[in-house]
């Protein structure tokens, strides 16, 4: 009977673990070696048997070569014989006997020699019987060994061919193995068929559209079948993934792109919301329900197919980066870039939508180097994906993994990376999480009794009930908590340590790098989280950078913002006088860009809030009035939204320093003259000037600027007719700057449409101011109406 145990299919092999897969590959190799060894032995036996059969053929006992003269004489002798007296059979027999060396010693009635024994013939038959009846497996045919025939010449083996009826599963398995064993060199040989290339362009395009529609329908049917029943149709994923190797050159690029996107959507739909871990040996050996076993098989096949899909995406990107001309006849080398862009887009989508699933860190490792790619579309795509990942990451695990890879890449490339890579770190949600952590810390926590308190105050039955109650409460608390607070704090602390390590390395080793502006901006963003032990060194480094004169205005503003963010937070207890930084900001104010790219005003507004409003007790009145005067001058030649933000900052300064109303009076306070070009706010004598800019700003074209200018000219009152409305009072200068921005080519508040200029009749204003000129014009117009012009008279 045929054994019921069949070979495991390739799909079964994919569902097994890696160790089992390796063992199966080794066993297969050993079996192939054993089969080859058996084939060699059988061939050796066959040669020996054929050699023994050949010994039965009559051979001359003596072999020698005749001389040419003897051969000629023999031929002449045979020709001279009277052949008409002999029969043809006798002539043939004589000719055969003449060719033998010494036929007299042989037995003419037998084919073998006289001294041959029966033992040799018995050995020949016995050796032939030892040959196995069934030969090794041959391709597409089977040999049936028949009984041999023995004649005078010896043993003649016989066999016939029979067509093999193979099982469909075996055919499918061999097709899968051949598909895996296909090499790129074989695919290179596949090119465009001559019939397709010979078609005219119109028919060629029509053929391409028809083929593409067929492929689209096939992709759609496979994808819908997978999504409708993932548990039973996982084999369709492999079939769909096989279409990524489309060999038809007319539709290869389009089909591969569609398959990439379709598989991405399929995995997004069928992937579970948890990470699938490999089964332990004990779990594999244990008996489970049929539904559980089916779920396990589905999860294993899903993970394996997802892994193969990611490897295909990564290989496509590598082929494009390394410029490997693989399958150049099927897919042109110019199409590699478009295929790589689609692969990157699919990986970015999986990075954002499946951060909980397997191989997420592998996707991060693949995409982080592409953030530094020379192609801007690929680089921007990856940077945007990681920026969204940082914003959506609530726990911090994916952010920590990304920051680690970025740190290693920057160090390996010796800090020669694009600034956009570091700018993505500004999107980390560490500030928000820290604020949420503070709120959670203030919440009351449930306290549980210790064992000593239980034994002292409760009976045995009460302790038993108390234990069950506390266990239930702990489970409820774990179910309610979104994420562990300690886990968040640990992950965010490690992430910040790596970020500051990147920033401090660049400040130390690459101060002239293009990364310095981004580093200073990052320090300003995370300055409130820096440890106190780094404050002194960091302040000295920033001060040296500003005084070197090699920084731009924006970089200097970031340095100043970092310093005052530190001093307004944990560094408030430090006894430091940052007078140099006040002077630097006062000097930079009049050098800012007054046109459309006025983003530096945002940093100025943040610095003013930290330097004047929050530190009002450490700031002198002379310094506050000097900043107030220079900011008023600056507000006259910047964009409207910047003027609104600066005037709102001046309002906060006037509220923090009420004695600044000296600048609203034209009387001189003290001695000296105002020195507007002096860059020292303490010694420019700002008390001896007036805010005449407010009167000019009251005639500004923007209504909000006029409103703020009139409000400040009256001393910024909190109530009365000159007070601001609630919508302006409750918004900060940064919010006002963003609300009245003109980036989208929109004016806030909207401008009323112009009135219609069409007039039915002249009004009073149509008359000229000079009476004599008006009379002359009227007389000429009336004369022209009365005179009849004759143009024919001029011809005569």
C-alpha angles and dihedrals in degrees: 000000000000113000113253092213109098132190113271112255123241090254090058090051091054090054094057127085124270093253092052090046091054091048091052091050091051091048091050091051091049091050091051090051091050092049091050090049092051091048091053091050092048092049090050091051091048091052090050091049093048089047090053091049090050090056089066090065112097112259128183115258091217125034123192136152121243124227118253091245092054092049090053092048091049092051091049090049093051092047092050094053116109098247095176091075093055133069121240093246092053090048092053092048092050092048091052092047092048091056092056119089100230111354091169091077092053129084105248093202094061135054096221128071122271096247095049115119133213091241093074094053090049090052090053093055092043092050091049091051090056092062111101113250094224118060126209120292111285128196118271094338141070127212119220113205114223130195111282125242122231119206138152092291093052138255116348114199118216134199139158134207122244127191112245119231102210129195115253091235091056091050090050092048093052091048089053092049091049090049091053092045093053111117129209088245090064090050090050089061090058109090140154113309114248091234092058093047092049093058119101117255095258094052091041091056091045091051090049092052092050093048091047092051090052091051091048092053091048092050092047094049093049093047094048091048091052094048094045094054113007095169095061101029104054088116087067089064090063090047091050091046089053089063088068086079093059108168100193103104094205095063104014097110096044094045093049092051092049092048091051093052093042093052090048091055091044093053091047090055102042101035114104124236093250139062115265113225125198116260120253120237090252091054092048093052095045120096115245137174121281092249092051092049090049091051091049092051091048092051093048093049091045092053092047094048092045089051092051090048093053090047090053091051092049092047091052090054092046092051089053094046095045092042093230111177096218119158088001092163093054100038119023119232091243090060092060091082095055091046090050092050091053090048091051091048091051092049091049090052092050090047091059102036101040108038089137097055132085124287093023091134089051089057090050091051090051097047102040095072089050089063085073094047120134092228105087097208093056093043094049091046093055094042092052091049093053091044090056090044091056092048094049097041106103099171101041102230096114091042091053092050091049094048091051092053092046091051093051092046094050092049093047092050092049093242093299096131135120117274090232089072092061093039090065089066089069088072094066113126096223096119094054094045092049090052090049090048091056091053091050091049091059092055117102116252128216112252120210126208120252123236092256092053091049094051091046100047107024136059124235094265092045091051090052092051091043092053092051091047094051091048090053092048092051091052090049091050091050090050093050097047112092094203135349112270092213091052091051093049092049094049094046092048092053091046092052092048091056092046093051089045089057092047096047092048091054092046089052103040108018109036091144093051124114087242093071096089091051091046092052090047090050092049089052090051097048099028093112089063098052117114119251093240091069097050100090096047093044093050091051092050093049093047092051090049093053094045092049090072093220095110127092122235092263093049091049090050090053090052091051091047091051092051095050093042088057093046094047093051128036091343093065089101092057116103098227129140107209094193092138091058091051089053092048092052091046089053095047095051095079092047098059122119112265098196135077099301093070097143089125088074088070091060090045091054091050091049092049091052091052096040104041111016101039095035097042092130092058096045124087124227092243091057093047093050092048091054091045092054095045093046090052089053090048092052091064098067105034132086118288095254090050090050090052092050093047093048089049089052089050089053091054090048092051090051091050093046108033092179090069087089084091085086091062091063126073094220119108117245110208128332133314137046130274112262106202095179095054112105096207111092093198095057105035094092094233091169090072096063136067135228095249089153089078091066091052092047090054087072093050118134092235112081095211091053089051089050094052093044092053090046093053094044088062092052098267096278121197095218139019133061093310095051120111123250121257093257090062098038096055097048123085123231090256092054092048090049091054096042095054096040118133097207093116092048091252126130118220115234094032118248117243114244115256120261121255114274095202112115126190096202141008118271131210093274092067093081121096120248095231112075096202093051091047091053092049092051092049093050092051093049092049092048091052091053093050097046118084109214119218111198095179093066092068092064092061 
